[in-house]
Amino acid sequence: MAVRVLTQVARPGVRLANPVIMPDGKVLLGRGTVLAARHLAVLHDLGVKVVEVEDDGRLGAWEIAPQTDAWLAALEARFEPVSHDRRMVALRDAVKDVYLDYLRRSEGR
């Protein structure tokens, strides 16, 4: 199973589940490449902030960039019990805005 990780927190030794393709269409690193520290530094320097790697069980939850839809659903579920409180709704909306902006920037959008 493939998971998305941020290059700035990815650890050396993970294997790419999909190739890293540059904006011009060239393959920078192929599927199956085991990432070394130098790969991660180059990826980060080139502005590649998210890669898909094989989940080998060593990744911590904090290292995995969640799928946006799943993250939004979890946020809604967490705030559902307090949805009547306008202050909590404002907090939920602020958290959502900040995190979605972070994801967009981390994925280069």
Contact map, one row per residue, 1 for C-alpha under 8 A:
1110000000000000000000000000000000000000000000000000011000000000000000000000000000000000000000000000000000000
1111000000000000100000000000000000000000000000000001111000000000000000000000000000000000000000000000000000000
1111100000000000000000000000000000000000000000000001111000000001100000000000000000000000000000000000000000000
0111110000000000000000000000000000000000000000000111100000000001110000000000000000000000000000000000000000000
0011111011000000000000000000000000000000000000000111100000000011100000000000000000000000000000000000000000000
0001111111000000000000000000000000000000000000001110000000000011100000000000000000000000000000000000000001000
0000111111000000000000000000000000000001101100011110000000000000000000000000000000000000000000000000000000000
0000011111000000000000000000000000000001100100001000000000000000000000000000000000000000000000000000000000000
0000111111100000000000000000000000000000000000000000000000000010000000000000000000000000000000000000000000000
0000111111110100000000000000000000000001000000000000000000000010000000000000000000000000000000000000000000000
0000000011111100000000000000000000101000000000000000000000000000000000000000000000000000000000000000000000000
0000000001111100000000000000000001111001000000000000000000000000000000000000000000000000000000000000000000000
0000000000111110000000000000000001110000000000000000000000000000000000000000000000000000000000000000000000000
0000000001111111000000000000000001100000000000000000110100000000000000000000000000000000000000000000000000000
0000000000001111100000000000001111100000000000000000110000000000000000000000000000000000000000000000000000000
0000000000000111111000000000011111100000000000000011110000000000000000000000000000000000000000000000000000000
0100000000000011111000000000001100000000000000000001110000000000000000000000000000000000000000000000000000000
0000000000000001111100000000011100000000000000000011100000000000000000000000000000000000000000000000000000000
0000000000000001111110000011111100000000000000000000000000000000000000000000000000000000000000000000000000000
0000000000000000011111000011111000000000000000000010000000000000000000000000000000000000000000000000000000000
0000000000000000001111111111100000000000000000000000000000000000000000000000000000000000000000000000000000000
0000000000000000000111111111000000000000000000000000000000000000000000000000000000000000000000000000000000000
0000000000000000000011111100000000000000000000000000000000000000000000000000000000000000000000000000000000000
0000000000000000000011111100000000000000000000000000000000000000000000000000000000000000000000000000000000000
0000000000000000000011111110000000000000000000000000000000000000000000000000000000000000000000000000000000000
0000000000000000000011111111000000000000000000000000000000000000000000000000000000000000000000000000000000000
0000000000000000001111001111110000000000000000000000000000000000000000000000000000000000000000000000000000000
0000000000000000001111000111110000000000000000000000000000000000000000000000000000000000000000000000000000000
0000000000000000001110000011111010000000000000000000000000000000000000000000000000000000000000000000000000000
0000000000000001011100000011111110000000000000000000000000000000000000000000000000000000000000000000000000000
0000000000000011111100000000111110000000000000000000000000000000000000000000000000000000000000000000000000000
0000000000000011111000000000011111000000000000000000000000000000000000000000000000000000000000000000000000000
0000000000000011000000000000111111100000000000000000000000000000000000000000000000000000000000000000000000000
0000000000011111000000000000000111110000000000000000000000000000000000000000000000000000000000000000000000000
0000000000111111000000000000000011111111000000000000000000000000000000000000000000000000000000000000000000000
0000000000011000000000000000000001111111000000000000000000000000000000000000000000000000000000000000000000000
0000000000110000000000000000000000111111100000000000000000000000000000000000000000000000000000000000000000000
0000000000000000000000000000000000111111110000000000000000000000000000000000000000000000000000000000000000000
0000000000000000000000000000000000111111111000000000000000000000000000000000000000000000000000000000000000000
0000001101010000000000000000000000111111111100000000000000000000000000000000000000000000000000000000000000000
0000001100000000000000000000000000001111111110000000000000000000000000000000000000000000000000000000000000000
0000000000000000000000000000000000000111111111000000000000000000000000000000000000000000000000000000000000000
0000001000000000000000000000000000000011111111111000000000000000000000000000000000000000000000000000000000000
0000001100000000000000000000000000000001111111111000000000000000000000000000000000000000000000000000000000000
0000000000000000000000000000000000000000111111110000000000000000000000000000000000000000000000000000000000000
0000000000000000000000000000000000000000011111110000000000000000000000000000000000000000000000000000000000000
0000000000000000000000000000000000000000001111111000000000000000000000000000000000000000000000000000000000010
0000001000000000000000000000000000000000001111111110000000000000000000000000000000000000000000000000000000110
0000011100000000000000000000000000000000001100111110000000000000000000000000000000000000000000000000000001110
0001111000000000000000000000000000000000000000011111000000000000000000000000000000000000000000000000000001100
0001111000000001010100000000000000000000000000011111100000000000000000000000000000000000000000000000000000000
0111100000000001110000000000000000000000000000000111110000000000000000000000000000000000000000000000000000000
0111100000000111110000000000000000000000000000000011111000000000000000000000000000000000000000000000000000000
1110000000000111100000000000000000000000000000000001111100000000000000000000000000000000000000000000000000000
1110000000000000000000000000000000000000000000000000111111100000000000000000000000000000000000000000000000000
0000000000000100000000000000000000000000000000000000011111100000000000000000000000000000000000000000000000000
0000000000000000000000000000000000000000000000000000001111110000000000000000000000000000000000000000000000000
0000000000000000000000000000000000000000000000000000001111110000000000000000000000000000000000000000000000000
0000000000000000000000000000000000000000000000000000001111111011000000000000000000000000000000000000000000000
0000000000000000000000000000000000000000000000000000000011111111000000000000000000000000000000000000000000000
0000000000000000000000000000000000000000000000000000000000111111000000000000000000000000000000000000000000000
0000000000000000000000000000000000000000000000000000000000011111100000000000000000000000000000000000000000000
0000110011000000000000000000000000000000000000000000000000111111100000000000000000000000000000000000000000000
0011110000000000000000000000000000000000000000000000000000111111110000000000000000000000000000000000000000000
0011110000000000000000000000000000000000000000000000000000000111111000000000000000000000000000000000000000000
0001000000000000000000000000000000000000000000000000000000000001111101100000000000000000000000000000000000000
0000000000000000000000000000000000000000000000000000000000000000111111100000000000000000000000000000000000000
0000000000000000000000000000000000000000000000000000000000000000011111110000000000000000000000000001000000000
0000000000000000000000000000000000000000000000000000000000000000001111111000000000000000000000000000000000000
0000000000000000000000000000000000000000000000000000000000000000011111111100000000000000000000000000000000000
0000000000000000000000000000000000000000000000000000000000000000011111111110000000000000000000000000000000000
0000000000000000000000000000000000000000000000000000000000000000000111111111000000000000000000010000000000000
0000000000000000000000000000000000000000000000000000000000000000000011111111100000000000000000000000000000000
0000000000000000000000000000000000000000000000000000000000000000000001111111110000000000000000000000000000000
0000000000000000000000000000000000000000000000000000000000000000000000111111111000000000000100010000000000000
0000000000000000000000000000000000000000000000000000000000000000000000011111111100000000000100000000000000000
0000000000000000000000000000000000000000000000000000000000000000000000001111111110000000000000000000000000000
0000000000000000000000000000000000000000000000000000000000000000000000000111111110000000000000000000000000000
0000000000000000000000000000000000000000000000000000000000000000000000000011111111100001100100000000000000000
0000000000000000000000000000000000000000000000000000000000000000000000000001111111100000000000000000000000000
0000000000000000000000000000000000000000000000000000000000000000000000000000111111110000000000000000000000000
0000000000000000000000000000000000000000000000000000000000000000000000000000001111111001100000000000000000000
0000000000000000000000000000000000000000000000000000000000000000000000000000001111111101100000000000000000000
0000000000000000000000000000000000000000000000000000000000000000000000000000000011111100100000000000000000000
0000000000000000000000000000000000000000000000000000000000000000000000000000000001111111100000000000000000000
0000000000000000000000000000000000000000000000000000000000000000000000000000000000111111110000000000000000000
0000000000000000000000000000000000000000000000000000000000000000000000000000000000001111111000000000000000000
0000000000000000000000000000000000000000000000000000000000000000000000000000001001101111111100000000000000000
0000000000000000000000000000000000000000000000000000000000000000000000000000001001111111111110000000000000000
0000000000000000000000000000000000000000000000000000000000000000000000000000000000000111111111000000000000000
0000000000000000000000000000000000000000000000000000000000000000000000000000000000000011111111100000000000000
0000000000000000000000000000000000000000000000000000000000000000000000000011001000000001111111110000000000000
0000000000000000000000000000000000000000000000000000000000000000000000000000000000000000111111111000000000000
0000000000000000000000000000000000000000000000000000000000000000000000000000000000000000011111111100000000000
0000000000000000000000000000000000000000000000000000000000000000000000000000000000000000001111111110000000000
0000000000000000000000000000000000000000000000000000000000000000000000010010000000000000000111111111000000000
0000000000000000000000000000000000000000000000000000000000000000000000000000000000000000000011111111100000000
0000000000000000000000000000000000000000000000000000000000000000000000000000000000000000000001111111110000000
0000000000000000000000000000000000000000000000000000000000000000000000000000000000000000000000111111111000000
0000000000000000000000000000000000000000000000000000000000000000000100000000000000000000000000011111111100000
0000000000000000000000000000000000000000000000000000000000000000000000000000000000000000000000001111111110000
0000000000000000000000000000000000000000000000000000000000000000000000000000000000000000000000000111111111000
0000000000000000000000000000000000000000000000000000000000000000000000000000000000000000000000000011111111100
0000000000000000000000000000000000000000000000000000000000000000000000000000000000000000000000000001111111111
0000000000000000000000000000000000000000000000000000000000000000000000000000000000000000000000000000111111111
0000010000000000000000000000000000000000000000001100000000000000000000000000000000000000000000000000011111111
0000000000000000000000000000000000000000000000011100000000000000000000000000000000000000000000000000001111111
0000000000000000000000000000000000000000000000111000000000000000000000000000000000000000000000000000000111111
0000000000000000000000000000000000000000000000000000000000000000000000000000000000000000000000000000000111111
